[in-house]
Amino acid sequence: RVIGSGDYDGVVTEYDVEKGVPVFERDEHGGRRIWSVDYTLYNGSVVGASGSDDGTVQMWDPRNERLEETVRPPGGGAAAVAA
C-alpha cells in the first residue's frame, strides 16, 4: 500500500505505508504547487491523481509509475482532486 503527498515544488512523493519510506517521486507539474492528491479506480486499475497550480490533473499508475492521463479542466483550475 502507498500514500501520496504533494509539495509546493510540484513533486508528488509516494510512501510505502508499512515501511514508512518513500518509494518514488514524480514531477509532472513543471515545478508548480500541488494542492491535492487522491487515489481511485480508473480503467480497472488503481491510479493516483494530483491537482496543481499548473491547471492540470495528472493521473498515474502507482504500480509502474507511468503517467496515464493529463486532464485540463475548463477555466484552468485544478486546485482540488477528489477521485
C-alpha positions in Angstrom: 0.0 0.0 0.0 1.1 3.5 -0.8 0.1 7.0 0.3 1.0 10.1 -1.7 1.7 13.7 -0.8 2.3 16.8 -2.9 4.6 19.8 -2.2 5.0 23.4 -3.2 7.6 22.4 -5.8 5.2 20.3 -7.8 6.6 16.9 -6.7 4.3 14.0 -5.7 6.1 11.6 -3.3 4.6 8.2 -2.7 5.4 6.3 0.6 5.2 2.7 1.4 2.7 2.7 4.3 4.1 -0.3 6.1 7.8 0.7 5.9 7.3 4.4 6.1 9.8 5.2 3.4 9.4 7.0 0.0 9.1 4.6 -2.9 9.1 7.1 -5.7 8.8 10.8 -6.7 7.3 12.3 -9.8 7.4 15.9 -11.1 4.7 16.1 -13.7 3.6 19.7 -12.8 6.6 21.7 -14.0 7.5 22.9 -10.6 4.1 24.3 -9.8 2.5 23.8 -6.4 0.3 20.7 -5.8 -2.9 21.3 -3.9 -4.3 17.7 -3.6 -3.6 14.1 -4.2 -6.1 11.2 -4.3 -6.4 7.6 -5.5 -9.2 5.8 -7.3 -10.0 3.0 -9.8 -9.6 4.0 -13.4 -9.9 1.6 -16.4 -9.8 -1.3 -13.9 -6.6 -0.2 -12.1 -5.8 2.0 -9.1 -4.5 5.3 -10.2 -3.2 8.3 -8.3 -4.3 11.9 -9.2 -2.8 15.2 -8.4 -4.2 18.7 -8.9 -1.8 21.6 -9.3 -1.3 25.4 -9.9 -0.3 24.5 -13.5 -4.1 23.9 -14.2 -3.8 20.2 -14.8 -4.8 17.0 -13.1 -2.2 14.3 -13.6 -3.2 10.6 -13.2 -0.6 7.9 -12.8 -0.4 4.2 -12.1 1.4 3.8 -8.7 2.5 0.2 -9.6 4.6 1.2 -12.6 4.9 5.0 -12.2 3.5 5.5 -15.7 1.5 8.7 -16.4 -2.0 7.5 -17.5 -3.8 10.8 -18.3 -3.4 14.6 -18.2 -6.7 16.5 -17.8 -7.0 20.3 -18.2 -10.3 21.4 -16.6 -12.1 24.3 -18.2 -11.1 27.6 -16.7 -7.5 26.4 -16.0 -8.1 25.5 -12.4 -7.2 22.2 -10.7 -6.7 23.1 -7.1 -8.7 20.1 -5.7 -8.9 16.5 -6.8 -11.5 14.0 -5.4 -11.4 10.7 -7.1 
